[in-house]
Amino acid sequence: MVPKERADQVSGGVFLIGLALLFMGVLPWWPGIMFVIGAAAIARGVAEGQQWYQVSGGMWMIGIGLVFWFGFSLPLLFILIGLTMLFGFNVKTGWETHSEKRKNEDKAKNDEQTPPEYV
């Protein structure tokens, strides 16, 4: 987890690189702008150490961009929703914020220091 100012720099850097790719013609303007916005949102979320539900907006932007790049189809949209459900579960259980880690470590220390009670 980095300070907010550094997260702003990371997000802005990713956004500018994406815009450069759009201007160079590497990506088409539509849906390329969706990829750029999604990548910048994910970069900010990862830099700030946010959990999955706060980064999923960027994933959806990229996913919607992919749906329109390959031509809108209902089956592709269902695949996107299913991948989000599968990927979101794995990431949500694997990411833990700094404050949650500290809380869990403090709880473990307190449990070790507390003598067992005898009945």
Biopython code that builds the backbone (N, CA, C, O; Angstrom):
import numpy as np
from Bio.PDB.StructureBuilder import StructureBuilder

atoms = [
    (1, "MET", "N", (0.853, -1.168, 0.000)),
    (1, "MET", "CA", (0.000, 0.000, 0.000)),
    (1, "MET", "C", (0.897, 1.230, 0.000)),
    (1, "MET", "O", (1.843, 1.315, 0.784)),
    (2, "VAL", "N", (0.607, 2.160, -0.861)),
    (2, "VAL", "CA", (1.402, 3.375, -0.980)),
    (2, "VAL", "C", (0.527, 4.577, -0.630)),
    (2, "VAL", "O", (-0.699, 4.466, -0.588)),
    (3, "PRO", "N", (1.162, 5.731, -0.378)),
    (3, "PRO", "CA", (0.356, 6.929, -0.087)),
    (3, "PRO", "C", (-0.523, 7.309, -1.276)),
    (3, "PRO", "O", (-0.265, 6.909, -2.411)),
    (4, "LYS", "N", (-1.565, 8.090, -0.991)),
    (4, "LYS", "CA", (-2.522, 8.488, -2.024)),
    (4, "LYS", "C", (-1.837, 9.228, -3.166)),
    (4, "LYS", "O", (-2.204, 9.039, -4.326)),
    (5, "GLU", "N", (-0.849, 10.068, -2.861)),
    (5, "GLU", "CA", (-0.163, 10.826, -3.905)),
    (5, "GLU", "C", (0.546, 9.884, -4.881)),
    (5, "GLU", "O", (0.523, 10.106, -6.092)),
    (6, "ARG", "N", (1.169, 8.843, -4.352)),
    (6, "ARG", "CA", (1.867, 7.887, -5.209)),
    (6, "ARG", "C", (0.865, 7.081, -6.035)),
    (6, "ARG", "O", (1.124, 6.779, -7.200)),
    (7, "ALA", "N", (-0.274, 6.732, -5.439)),
    (7, "ALA", "CA", (-1.318, 6.017, -6.181)),
    (7, "ALA", "C", (-1.839, 6.885, -7.324)),
    (7, "ALA", "O", (-2.133, 6.378, -8.407)),
    (8, "ASP", "N", (-1.953, 8.206, -7.083)),
    (8, "ASP", "CA", (-2.362, 9.128, -8.148)),
    (8, "ASP", "C", (-1.336, 9.127, -9.278)),
    (8, "ASP", "O", (-1.704, 9.145, -10.452)),
    (9, "GLN", "N", (-0.045, 9.107, -8.925)),
    (9, "GLN", "CA", (1.004, 9.087, -9.939)),
    (9, "GLN", "C", (0.966, 7.807, -10.759)),
    (9, "GLN", "O", (1.103, 7.845, -11.982)),
    (10, "VAL", "N", (0.783, 6.682, -10.093)),
    (10, "VAL", "CA", (0.730, 5.391, -10.791)),
    (10, "VAL", "C", (-0.460, 5.365, -11.743)),
    (10, "VAL", "O", (-0.322, 4.985, -12.906)),
    (11, "SER", "N", (-1.619, 5.766, -11.252)),
    (11, "SER", "CA", (-2.824, 5.774, -12.074)),
    (11, "SER", "C", (-2.680, 6.727, -13.256)),
    (11, "SER", "O", (-3.041, 6.386, -14.382)),
    (12, "GLY", "N", (-2.152, 7.918, -12.999)),
    (12, "GLY", "CA", (-1.954, 8.893, -14.065)),
    (12, "GLY", "C", (-0.950, 8.411, -15.102)),
    (12, "GLY", "O", (-1.139, 8.631, -16.299)),
    (13, "GLY", "N", (0.114, 7.755, -14.653)),
    (13, "GLY", "CA", (1.108, 7.220, -15.578)),
    (13, "GLY", "C", (0.530, 6.154, -16.490)),
    (13, "GLY", "O", (0.792, 6.146, -17.693)),
    (14, "VAL", "N", (-0.258, 5.254, -15.916)),
    (14, "VAL", "CA", (-0.897, 4.205, -16.721)),
    (14, "VAL", "C", (-1.864, 4.833, -17.714)),
    (14, "VAL", "O", (-1.934, 4.406, -18.866)),
    (15, "PHE", "N", (-2.612, 5.848, -17.275)),
    (15, "PHE", "CA", (-3.564, 6.514, -18.161)),
    (15, "PHE", "C", (-2.850, 7.191, -19.330)),
    (15, "PHE", "O", (-3.296, 7.083, -20.473)),
    (16, "LEU", "N", (-1.731, 7.898, -19.052)),
    (16, "LEU", "CA", (-1.001, 8.581, -20.122)),
    (16, "LEU", "C", (-0.376, 7.590, -21.105)),
    (16, "LEU", "O", (-0.367, 7.838, -22.311)),
    (17, "ILE", "N", (0.137, 6.488, -20.605)),
    (17, "ILE", "CA", (0.685, 5.456, -21.502)),
    (17, "ILE", "C", (-0.427, 4.909, -22.386)),
    (17, "ILE", "O", (-0.224, 4.705, -23.583)),
    (18, "GLY", "N", (-1.597, 4.672, -21.811)),
    (18, "GLY", "CA", (-2.734, 4.190, -22.590)),
    (18, "GLY", "C", (-3.168, 5.191, -23.647)),
    (18, "GLY", "O", (-3.465, 4.811, -24.780)),
    (19, "LEU", "N", (-3.207, 6.482, -23.279)),
    (19, "LEU", "CA", (-3.555, 7.504, -24.270)),
    (19, "LEU", "C", (-2.532, 7.541, -25.398)),
    (19, "LEU", "O", (-2.894, 7.714, -26.562)),
    (20, "ALA", "N", (-1.250, 7.379, -25.054)),
    (20, "ALA", "CA", (-0.206, 7.352, -26.084)),
    (20, "ALA", "C", (-0.446, 6.192, -27.050)),
    (20, "ALA", "O", (-0.283, 6.347, -28.260)),
    (21, "LEU", "N", (-0.829, 5.044, -26.523)),
    (21, "LEU", "CA", (-1.128, 3.898, -27.389)),
    (21, "LEU", "C", (-2.329, 4.178, -28.281)),
    (21, "LEU", "O", (-2.367, 3.741, -29.431)),
    (22, "LEU", "N", (-3.310, 4.907, -27.755)),
    (22, "LEU", "CA", (-4.463, 5.275, -28.575)),
    (22, "LEU", "C", (-4.053, 6.224, -29.701)),
    (22, "LEU", "O", (-4.481, 6.050, -30.842)),
    (23, "PHE", "N", (-3.223, 7.232, -29.387)),
    (23, "PHE", "CA", (-2.779, 8.185, -30.402)),
    (23, "PHE", "C", (-1.881, 7.537, -31.447)),
    (23, "PHE", "O", (-1.902, 7.932, -32.613)),
    (24, "MET", "N", (-1.091, 6.545, -31.040)),
    (24, "MET", "CA", (-0.208, 5.860, -31.981)),
    (24, "MET", "C", (-0.979, 4.904, -32.882)),
    (24, "MET", "O", (-0.434, 4.425, -33.877)),
    (25, "GLY", "N", (-2.204, 4.626, -32.561)),
    (25, "GLY", "CA", (-3.015, 3.736, -33.376)),
    (25, "GLY", "C", (-2.861, 2.272, -33.021)),
    (25, "GLY", "O", (-3.350, 1.406, -33.746)),
    (26, "VAL", "N", (-2.182, 1.978, -31.907)),
    (26, "VAL", "CA", (-2.031, 0.590, -31.465)),
    (26, "VAL", "C", (-3.382, 0.025, -31.047)),
    (26, "VAL", "O", (-3.693, -1.137, -31.310)),
    (27, "LEU", "N", (-4.174, 0.859, -30.396)),
    (27, "LEU", "CA", (-5.527, 0.483, -29.985)),
    (27, "LEU", "C", (-6.528, 1.349, -30.739)),
    (27, "LEU", "O", (-6.264, 2.529, -30.973)),
    (28, "PRO", "N", (-7.665, 0.791, -31.121)),
    (28, "PRO", "CA", (-8.704, 1.635, -31.719)),
    (28, "PRO", "C", (-9.307, 2.543, -30.639)),
    (28, "PRO", "O", (-9.321, 2.189, -29.460)),
    (29, "TRP", "N", (-9.810, 3.731, -31.057)),
    (29, "TRP", "CA", (-10.348, 4.659, -30.061)),
    (29, "TRP", "C", (-11.493, 4.030, -29.285)),
    (29, "TRP", "O", (-11.539, 4.119, -28.058)),
    (30, "TRP", "N", (-12.406, 3.401, -29.988)),
    (30, "TRP", "CA", (-13.471, 2.684, -29.294)),
    (30, "TRP", "C", (-13.303, 1.225, -29.612)),
    (30, "TRP", "O", (-13.357, 0.881, -30.792)),
    (31, "PRO", "N", (-13.119, 0.394, -28.728)),
    (31, "PRO", "CA", (-13.281, 0.427, -27.280)),
    (31, "PRO", "C", (-11.965, 0.631, -26.522)),
    (31, "PRO", "O", (-11.902, 0.365, -25.321)),
    (32, "GLY", "N", (-10.907, 1.101, -27.210)),
    (32, "GLY", "CA", (-9.613, 1.286, -26.555)),
    (32, "GLY", "C", (-9.654, 2.191, -25.347)),
    (32, "GLY", "O", (-8.940, 1.960, -24.370)),
    (33, "ILE", "N", (-10.490, 3.232, -25.401)),
    (33, "ILE", "CA", (-10.592, 4.134, -24.260)),
    (33, "ILE", "C", (-11.116, 3.407, -23.024)),
    (33, "ILE", "O", (-10.772, 3.762, -21.896)),
    (34, "MET", "N", (-11.948, 2.390, -23.239)),
    (34, "MET", "CA", (-12.434, 1.580, -22.112)),
    (34, "MET", "C", (-11.290, 0.811, -21.462)),
    (34, "MET", "O", (-11.234, 0.686, -20.239)),
    (35, "PHE", "N", (-10.374, 0.293, -22.290)),
    (35, "PHE", "CA", (-9.213, -0.431, -21.762)),
    (35, "PHE", "C", (-8.328, 0.510, -20.941)),
    (35, "PHE", "O", (-7.839, 0.144, -19.873)),
    (36, "VAL", "N", (-8.131, 1.729, -21.456)),
    (36, "VAL", "CA", (-7.261, 2.697, -20.778)),
    (36, "VAL", "C", (-7.847, 3.088, -19.422)),
    (36, "VAL", "O", (-7.137, 3.100, -18.417)),
    (37, "ILE", "N", (-9.121, 3.402, -19.397)),
    (37, "ILE", "CA", (-9.771, 3.792, -18.135)),
    (37, "ILE", "C", (-9.759, 2.617, -17.153)),
    (37, "ILE", "O", (-9.494, 2.805, -15.966)),
    (38, "GLY", "N", (-10.041, 1.419, -17.638)),
    (38, "GLY", "CA", (-10.031, 0.236, -16.772)),
    (38, "GLY", "C", (-8.657, -0.050, -16.212)),
    (38, "GLY", "O", (-8.530, -0.365, -15.029)),
    (39, "ALA", "N", (-7.610, 0.051, -17.043)),
    (39, "ALA", "CA", (-6.249, -0.205, -16.569)),
    (39, "ALA", "C", (-5.826, 0.827, -15.531)),
    (39, "ALA", "O", (-5.167, 0.482, -14.550)),
    (40, "ALA", "N", (-6.197, 2.088, -15.736)),
    (40, "ALA", "CA", (-5.863, 3.131, -14.762)),
    (40, "ALA", "C", (-6.587, 2.888, -13.436)),
    (40, "ALA", "O", (-6.009, 3.090, -12.368)),
    (41, "ALA", "N", (-7.833, 2.462, -13.499)),
    (41, "ALA", "CA", (-8.588, 2.182, -12.268)),
    (41, "ALA", "C", (-7.990, 1.000, -11.510)),
    (41, "ALA", "O", (-7.894, 1.026, -10.283)),
    (42, "ILE", "N", (-7.591, -0.029, -12.243)),
    (42, "ILE", "CA", (-6.978, -1.194, -11.590)),
    (42, "ILE", "C", (-5.634, -0.811, -10.981)),
    (42, "ILE", "O", (-5.317, -1.231, -9.868)),
    (43, "ALA", "N", (-4.840, -0.017, -11.701)),
    (43, "ALA", "CA", (-3.534, 0.408, -11.178)),
    (43, "ALA", "C", (-3.700, 1.195, -9.883)),
    (43, "ALA", "O", (-2.943, 1.001, -8.931)),
    (44, "ARG", "N", (-4.690, 2.084, -9.849)),
    (44, "ARG", "CA", (-4.940, 2.860, -8.622)),
    (44, "ARG", "C", (-5.362, 1.940, -7.476)),
    (44, "ARG", "O", (-4.867, 2.071, -6.357)),
    (45, "GLY", "N", (-6.264, 1.025, -7.753)),
    (45, "GLY", "CA", (-6.744, 0.121, -6.710)),
    (45, "GLY", "C", (-5.644, -0.758, -6.153)),
    (45, "GLY", "O", (-5.563, -0.964, -4.942)),
    (46, "VAL", "N", (-4.792, -1.279, -7.030)),
    (46, "VAL", "CA", (-3.694, -2.131, -6.571)),
    (46, "VAL", "C", (-2.676, -1.297, -5.781)),
    (46, "VAL", "O", (-2.166, -1.747, -4.755)),
    (47, "ALA", "N", (-2.384, -0.087, -6.263)),
    (47, "ALA", "CA", (-1.417, 0.767, -5.566)),
    (47, "ALA", "C", (-1.913, 1.159, -4.178)),
    (47, "ALA", "O", (-1.122, 1.269, -3.241)),
    (48, "GLU", "N", (-3.213, 1.368, -4.047)),
    (48, "GLU", "CA", (-3.781, 1.736, -2.747)),
    (48, "GLU", "C", (-4.049, 0.520, -1.865)),
    (48, "GLU", "O", (-4.413, 0.670, -0.699)),
    (49, "GLY", "N", (-3.872, -0.686, -2.411)),
    (49, "GLY", "CA", (-4.105, -1.895, -1.631)),
    (49, "GLY", "C", (-5.571, -2.169, -1.391)),
    (49, "GLY", "O", (-5.935, -2.753, -0.370)),
    (50, "GLN", "N", (-6.420, -1.754, -2.319)),
    (50, "GLN", "CA", (-7.859, -1.935, -2.148)),
    (50, "GLN", "C", (-8.249, -3.380, -2.394)),
    (50, "GLN", "O", (-7.536, -4.135, -3.055)),
    (51, "GLN", "N", (-9.386, -3.743, -1.852)),
    (51, "GLN", "CA", (-9.879, -5.096, -2.020)),
    (51, "GLN", "C", (-10.565, -5.248, -3.362)),
    (51, "GLN", "O", (-10.744, -4.273, -4.092)),
    (52, "TRP", "N", (-10.946, -6.461, -3.681)),
    (52, "TRP", "CA", (-11.485, -6.804, -4.994)),
    (52, "TRP", "C", (-12.691, -5.953, -5.378)),
    (52, "TRP", "O", (-12.761, -5.477, -6.512)),
    (53, "TYR", "N", (-13.626, -5.750, -4.480)),
    (53, "TYR", "CA", (-14.844, -5.035, -4.857)),
    (53, "TYR", "C", (-14.560, -3.595, -5.233)),
    (53, "TYR", "O", (-15.385, -2.963, -5.893)),
    (54, "GLN", "N", (-13.418, -3.057, -4.834)),
    (54, "GLN", "CA", (-13.061, -1.702, -5.218)),
    (54, "GLN", "C", (-12.282, -1.665, -6.529)),
    (54, "GLN", "O", (-12.196, -0.607, -7.153)),
    (55, "VAL", "N", (-11.719, -2.776, -6.958)),
    (55, "VAL", "CA", (-10.957, -2.861, -8.205)),
    (55, "VAL", "C", (-11.814, -3.434, -9.324)),
    (55, "VAL", "O", (-11.453, -3.320, -10.495)),
    (56, "SER", "N", (-12.927, -4.039, -8.989)),
    (56, "SER", "CA", (-13.738, -4.724, -9.992)),
    (56, "SER", "C", (-14.310, -3.778, -11.042)),
    (56, "SER", "O", (-14.604, -4.217, -12.154)),
    (57, "GLY", "N", (-14.477, -2.508, -10.730)),
    (57, "GLY", "CA", (-14.957, -1.540, -11.717)),
    (57, "GLY", "C", (-14.019, -1.443, -12.905)),
    (57, "GLY", "O", (-14.463, -1.370, -14.050)),
    (58, "GLY", "N", (-12.724, -1.443, -12.634)),
    (58, "GLY", "CA", (-11.744, -1.425, -13.711)),
    (58, "GLY", "C", (-11.791, -2.695, -14.545)),
    (58, "GLY", "O", (-11.649, -2.655, -15.767)),
    (59, "MET", "N", (-11.992, -3.826, -13.867)),
    (59, "MET", "CA", (-12.112, -5.093, -14.593)),
    (59, "MET", "C", (-13.349, -5.077, -15.499)),
    (59, "MET", "O", (-13.310, -5.588, -16.619)),
    (60, "TRP", "N", (-14.436, -4.494, -15.013)),
    (60, "TRP", "CA", (-15.642, -4.419, -15.829)),
    (60, "TRP", "C", (-15.435, -3.505, -17.033)),
    (60, "TRP", "O", (-15.942, -3.796, -18.116)),
    (61, "MET", "N", (-14.703, -2.411, -16.866)),
    (61, "MET", "CA", (-14.431, -1.520, -17.996)),
    (61, "MET", "C", (-13.668, -2.267, -19.090)),
    (61, "MET", "O", (-13.991, -2.155, -20.273)),
    (62, "ILE", "N", (-12.661, -3.022, -18.683)),
    (62, "ILE", "CA", (-11.895, -3.799, -19.659)),
    (62, "ILE", "C", (-12.784, -4.869, -20.283)),
    (62, "ILE", "O", (-12.730, -5.098, -21.491)),
    (63, "GLY", "N", (-13.591, -5.517, -19.471)),
    (63, "GLY", "CA", (-14.489, -6.551, -19.984)),
    (63, "GLY", "C", (-15.499, -6.013, -20.980)),
    (63, "GLY", "O", (-15.740, -6.637, -22.013)),
    (64, "ILE", "N", (-16.097, -4.861, -20.685)),
    (64, "ILE", "CA", (-17.049, -4.256, -21.619)),
    (64, "ILE", "C", (-16.336, -3.854, -22.904)),
    (64, "ILE", "O", (-16.887, -3.993, -23.996)),
    (65, "GLY", "N", (-15.096, -3.349, -22.770)),
    (65, "GLY", "CA", (-14.315, -3.039, -23.964)),
    (65, "GLY", "C", (-14.085, -4.270, -24.827)),
    (65, "GLY", "O", (-14.167, -4.198, -26.053)),
    (66, "LEU", "N", (-13.796, -5.402, -24.187)),
    (66, "LEU", "CA", (-13.597, -6.645, -24.938)),
    (66, "LEU", "C", (-14.889, -7.107, -25.621)),
    (66, "LEU", "O", (-14.866, -7.582, -26.756)),
    (67, "VAL", "N", (-16.006, -6.961, -24.919)),
    (67, "VAL", "CA", (-17.293, -7.354, -25.507)),
    (67, "VAL", "C", (-17.557, -6.547, -26.782)),
    (67, "VAL", "O", (-17.998, -7.108, -27.785)),
    (68, "PHE", "N", (-17.292, -5.237, -26.753)),
    (68, "PHE", "CA", (-17.533, -4.421, -27.939)),
    (68, "PHE", "C", (-16.465, -4.615, -29.011)),
    (68, "PHE", "O", (-16.754, -4.466, -30.198)),
    (69, "TRP", "N", (-15.227, -4.946, -28.609)),
    (69, "TRP", "CA", (-14.171, -5.170, -29.586)),
    (69, "TRP", "C", (-14.475, -6.413, -30.433)),
    (69, "TRP", "O", (-14.270, -6.411, -31.647)),
    (70, "PHE", "N", (-14.959, -7.455, -29.790)),
    (70, "PHE", "CA", (-15.257, -8.692, -30.503)),
    (70, "PHE", "C", (-16.680, -8.715, -31.061)),
    (70, "PHE", "O", (-17.123, -9.740, -31.579)),
    (71, "GLY", "N", (-17.384, -7.619, -30.962)),
    (71, "GLY", "CA", (-18.766, -7.564, -31.431)),
    (71, "GLY", "C", (-19.674, -8.024, -30.310)),
    (71, "GLY", "O", (-19.479, -9.102, -29.748)),
    (72, "PHE", "N", (-20.656, -7.217, -29.986)),
    (72, "PHE", "CA", (-21.526, -7.535, -28.863)),
    (72, "PHE", "C", (-22.278, -8.837, -29.117)),
    (72, "PHE", "O", (-22.908, -9.028, -30.157)),
    (73, "SER", "N", (-22.190, -9.716, -28.138)),
    (73, "SER", "CA", (-22.966, -10.952, -28.197)),
    (73, "SER", "C", (-23.354, -11.337, -26.774)),
    (73, "SER", "O", (-22.581, -11.156, -25.834)),
    (74, "LEU", "N", (-24.522, -11.851, -26.639)),
    (74, "LEU", "CA", (-25.019, -12.245, -25.323)),
    (74, "LEU", "C", (-24.175, -13.354, -24.696)),
    (74, "LEU", "O", (-23.898, -13.279, -23.499)),
    (75, "PRO", "N", (-23.746, -14.388, -25.447)),
    (75, "PRO", "CA", (-22.899, -15.409, -24.842)),
    (75, "PRO", "C", (-21.583, -14.840, -24.296)),
    (75, "PRO", "O", (-21.115, -15.263, -23.239)),
    (76, "LEU", "N", (-20.983, -13.873, -25.025)),
    (76, "LEU", "CA", (-19.741, -13.262, -24.547)),
    (76, "LEU", "C", (-19.977, -12.485, -23.255)),
    (76, "LEU", "O", (-19.129, -12.488, -22.363)),
    (77, "LEU", "N", (-21.112, -11.830, -23.155)),
    (77, "LEU", "CA", (-21.458, -11.124, -21.926)),
    (77, "LEU", "C", (-21.634, -12.094, -20.765)),
    (77, "LEU", "O", (-21.202, -11.805, -19.649)),
    (78, "PHE", "N", (-22.270, -13.254, -21.014)),
    (78, "PHE", "CA", (-22.425, -14.265, -19.970)),
    (78, "PHE", "C", (-21.064, -14.818, -19.534)),
    (78, "PHE", "O", (-20.844, -15.075, -18.351)),
    (79, "ILE", "N", (-20.158, -14.998, -20.493)),
    (79, "ILE", "CA", (-18.799, -15.457, -20.152)),
    (79, "ILE", "C", (-18.117, -14.431, -19.262)),
    (79, "ILE", "O", (-17.464, -14.794, -18.283)),
    (80, "LEU", "N", (-18.264, -13.152, -19.593)),
    (80, "LEU", "CA", (-17.673, -12.082, -18.785)),
    (80, "LEU", "C", (-18.222, -12.102, -17.358)),
    (80, "LEU", "O", (-17.461, -11.982, -16.397)),
    (81, "ILE", "N", (-19.522, -12.250, -17.221)),
    (81, "ILE", "CA", (-20.136, -12.288, -15.889)),
    (81, "ILE", "C", (-19.644, -13.507, -15.108)),
    (81, "ILE", "O", (-19.335, -13.403, -13.921)),
    (82, "GLY", "N", (-19.572, -14.661, -15.772)),
    (82, "GLY", "CA", (-19.084, -15.869, -15.104)),
    (82, "GLY", "C", (-17.629, -15.746, -14.674)),
    (82, "GLY", "O", (-17.277, -16.168, -13.573)),
    (83, "LEU", "N", (-16.774, -15.175, -15.522)),
    (83, "LEU", "CA", (-15.370, -14.988, -15.150)),
    (83, "LEU", "C", (-15.238, -14.026, -13.983)),
    (83, "LEU", "O", (-14.396, -14.214, -13.105)),
    (84, "THR", "N", (-16.069, -12.999, -13.978)),
    (84, "THR", "CA", (-16.037, -12.059, -12.859)),
    (84, "THR", "C", (-16.404, -12.758, -11.558)),
    (84, "THR", "O", (-15.791, -12.514, -10.519)),
    (85, "MET", "N", (-17.396, -13.621, -11.619)),
    (85, "MET", "CA", (-17.798, -14.339, -10.414)),
    (85, "MET", "C", (-16.681, -15.268, -9.938)),
    (85, "MET", "O", (-16.391, -15.324, -8.743)),
    (86, "LEU", "N", (-16.057, -15.994, -10.862)),
    (86, "LEU", "CA", (-14.977, -16.914, -10.485)),
    (86, "LEU", "C", (-13.727, -16.162, -10.029)),
    (86, "LEU", "O", (-13.164, -16.468, -8.978)),
    (87, "PHE", "N", (-13.301, -15.188, -10.813)),
    (87, "PHE", "CA", (-12.084, -14.446, -10.507)),
    (87, "PHE", "C", (-12.264, -13.613, -9.250)),
    (87, "PHE", "O", (-11.348, -13.509, -8.434)),
    (88, "GLY", "N", (-13.430, -13.023, -9.094)),
    (88, "GLY", "CA", (-13.703, -12.192, -7.921)),
    (88, "GLY", "C", (-13.631, -12.979, -6.635)),
    (88, "GLY", "O", (-13.139, -12.469, -5.628)),
    (89, "PHE", "N", (-14.110, -14.211, -6.642)),
    (89, "PHE", "CA", (-14.060, -15.033, -5.432)),
    (89, "PHE", "C", (-12.618, -15.331, -5.056)),
    (89, "PHE", "O", (-12.248, -15.218, -3.888)),
    (90, "ASN", "N", (-11.790, -15.714, -6.040)),
    (90, "ASN", "CA", (-10.389, -16.045, -5.757)),
    (90, "ASN", "C", (-9.611, -14.845, -5.273)),
    (90, "ASN", "O", (-8.810, -14.966, -4.347)),
    (91, "VAL", "N", (-9.824, -13.690, -5.874)),
    (91, "VAL", "CA", (-9.072, -12.506, -5.481)),
    (91, "VAL", "C", (-9.566, -11.972, -4.150)),
    (91, "VAL", "O", (-8.771, -11.537, -3.317)),
    (92, "LYS", "N", (-10.885, -12.004, -3.945)),
    (92, "LYS", "CA", (-11.450, -11.471, -2.715)),
    (92, "LYS", "C", (-10.911, -12.220, -1.502)),
    (92, "LYS", "O", (-10.638, -11.609, -0.469)),
    (93, "THR", "N", (-10.756, -13.527, -1.619)),
    (93, "THR", "CA", (-10.276, -14.299, -0.487)),
    (93, "THR", "C", (-8.776, -14.170, -0.317)),
    (93, "THR", "O", (-8.263, -14.438, 0.770)),
    (94, "GLY", "N", (-8.051, -13.767, -1.356)),
    (94, "GLY", "CA", (-6.602, -13.678, -1.279)),
    (94, "GLY", "C", (-6.089, -12.318, -0.851)),
    (94, "GLY", "O", (-4.984, -12.226, -0.318)),
    (95, "TRP", "N", (-6.855, -11.261, -1.068)),
    (95, "TRP", "CA", (-6.401, -9.917, -0.725)),
    (95, "TRP", "C", (-6.845, -9.559, 0.675)),
    (95, "TRP", "O", (-7.979, -9.818, 1.076)),
    (96, "GLU", "N", (-5.936, -8.964, 1.401)),
    (96, "GLU", "CA", (-6.246, -8.531, 2.751)),
    (96, "GLU", "C", (-5.588, -7.179, 2.944)),
    (96, "GLU", "O", (-4.392, -7.036, 2.690)),
    (97, "THR", "N", (-6.332, -6.200, 3.383)),
    (97, "THR", "CA", (-5.763, -4.872, 3.546)),
    (97, "THR", "C", (-4.786, -4.867, 4.716)),
    (97, "THR", "O", (-4.784, -5.770, 5.553)),
    (98, "HIS", "N", (-3.957, -3.826, 4.750)),
    (98, "HIS", "CA", (-2.954, -3.701, 5.797)),
    (98, "HIS", "C", (-3.602, -3.649, 7.181)),
    (98, "HIS", "O", (-3.113, -4.273, 8.123)),
    (99, "SER", "N", (-4.696, -2.907, 7.299)),
    (99, "SER", "CA", (-5.361, -2.800, 8.604)),
    (99, "SER", "C", (-5.952, -4.144, 9.028)),
    (99, "SER", "O", (-5.942, -4.472, 10.214)),
    (100, "GLU", "N", (-6.469, -4.932, 8.068)),
    (100, "GLU", "CA", (-6.995, -6.252, 8.412)),
    (100, "GLU", "C", (-5.878, -7.180, 8.861)),
    (100, "GLU", "O", (-6.063, -7.956, 9.799)),
    (101, "LYS", "N", (-4.721, -7.115, 8.210)),
    (101, "LYS", "CA", (-3.587, -7.944, 8.617)),
    (101, "LYS", "C", (-3.158, -7.590, 10.031)),
    (101, "LYS", "O", (-2.921, -8.470, 10.859)),
    (102, "ARG", "N", (-3.059, -6.284, 10.303)),
    (102, "ARG", "CA", (-2.644, -5.839, 11.637)),
    (102, "ARG", "C", (-3.651, -6.286, 12.688)),
    (102, "ARG", "O", (-3.267, -6.733, 13.769)),
    (103, "LYS", "N", (-4.943, -6.168, 12.372)),
    (103, "LYS", "CA", (-5.982, -6.582, 13.310)),
    (103, "LYS", "C", (-5.868, -8.077, 13.617)),
    (103, "LYS", "O", (-5.979, -8.492, 14.770)),
    (104, "ASN", "N", (-5.643, -8.889, 12.560)),
    (104, "ASN", "CA", (-5.518, -10.331, 12.747)),
    (104, "ASN", "C", (-4.261, -10.687, 13.526)),
    (104, "ASN", "O", (-4.284, -11.601, 14.350)),
    (105, "GLU", "N", (-3.149, -9.968, 13.275)),
    (105, "GLU", "CA", (-1.913, -10.223, 14.023)),
    (105, "GLU", "C", (-2.079, -9.852, 15.491)),
    (105, "GLU", "O", (-1.637, -10.585, 16.376)),
    (106, "ASP", "N", (-2.726, -8.696, 15.751)),
    (106, "ASP", "CA", (-2.953, -8.280, 17.132)),
    (106, "ASP", "C", (-3.858, -9.266, 17.863)),
    (106, "ASP", "O", (-3.643, -9.568, 19.036)),
    (107, "LYS", "N", (-4.863, -9.759, 17.165)),
    (107, "LYS", "CA", (-5.772, -10.722, 17.774)),
    (107, "LYS", "C", (-5.026, -12.015, 18.117)),
    (107, "LYS", "O", (-5.252, -12.604, 19.173)),
    (108, "ALA", "N", (-4.138, -12.452, 17.221)),
    (108, "ALA", "CA", (-3.364, -13.667, 17.468)),
    (108, "ALA", "C", (-2.428, -13.470, 18.665)),
    (108, "ALA", "O", (-2.269, -14.382, 19.476)),
    (109, "LYS", "N", (-1.810, -12.298, 18.784)),
    (109, "LYS", "CA", (-0.927, -12.016, 19.923)),
    (109, "LYS", "C", (-1.715, -12.035, 21.227)),
    (109, "LYS", "O", (-1.269, -12.604, 22.224)),
    (110, "ASN", "N", (-2.899, -11.406, 21.212)),
    (110, "ASN", "CA", (-3.720, -11.357, 22.417)),
    (110, "ASN", "C", (-4.191, -12.750, 22.817)),
    (110, "ASN", "O", (-4.278, -13.064, 24.004)),
    (111, "ASP", "N", (-4.496, -13.582, 21.828)),
    (111, "ASP", "CA", (-4.926, -14.947, 22.131)),
    (111, "ASP", "C", (-3.796, -15.750, 22.756)),
    (111, "ASP", "O", (-4.040, -16.586, 23.625)),
    (112, "GLU", "N", (-2.549, -15.503, 22.320)),
    (112, "GLU", "CA", (-1.409, -16.225, 22.869)),
    (112, "GLU", "C", (-1.086, -15.778, 24.279)),
    (112, "GLU", "O", (-0.655, -16.585, 25.103)),
    (113, "GLN", "N", (-1.294, -14.473, 24.574)),
    (113, "GLN", "CA", (-0.945, -13.936, 25.865)),
    (113, "GLN", "C", (-2.001, -14.214, 26.930)),
    (113, "GLN", "O", (-1.690, -14.178, 28.120)),
    (114, "THR", "N", (-3.212, -14.483, 26.541)),
    (114, "THR", "CA", (-4.294, -14.721, 27.485)),
    (114, "THR", "C", (-4.164, -16.127, 28.038)),
    (114, "THR", "O", (-4.177, -17.091, 27.273)),
    (115, "PRO", "N", (-4.038, -16.266, 29.361)),
    (115, "PRO", "CA", (-3.930, -17.611, 29.921)),
    (115, "PRO", "C", (-5.257, -18.355, 29.787)),
    (115, "PRO", "O", (-6.328, -17.753, 29.864)),
    (116, "PRO", "N", (-5.177, -19.633, 29.592)),
    (116, "PRO", "CA", (-6.426, -20.397, 29.484)),
    (116, "PRO", "C", (-7.191, -20.368, 30.807)),
    (116, "PRO", "O", (-6.599, -20.390, 31.886)),
    (117, "GLU", "N", (-8.467, -20.321, 30.702)),
    (117, "GLU", "CA", (-9.309, -20.305, 31.900)),
    (117, "GLU", "C", (-9.659, -21.722, 32.276)),
    (117, "GLU", "O", (-9.974, -22.559, 31.430)),
    (118, "TYR", "N", (-9.597, -21.966, 33.562)),
    (118, "TYR", "CA", (-9.927, -23.317, 34.050)),
    (118, "TYR", "C", (-11.304, -23.270, 34.667)),
    (118, "TYR", "O", (-11.631, -22.337, 35.400)),
    (119, "VAL", "N", (-12.092, -24.247, 34.381)),
    (119, "VAL", "CA", (-13.461, -24.297, 34.875)),
    (119, "VAL", "C", (-13.518, -25.175, 36.093)),
    (119, "VAL", "O", (-14.588, -25.357, 36.674)),
]
sb = StructureBuilder()
sb.init_structure("model")
sb.init_model(0)
sb.init_chain("A")
sb.init_seg("    ")
for serial, (resi, resn, name, xyz) in enumerate(atoms, 1):
    if name == "N":
        sb.init_residue(resn, " ", resi, " ")
    sb.init_atom(name, np.array(xyz, "f"), 0.0, 1.0, " ", f" {name:<3s}", serial, name[0])
structure = sb.get_structure()
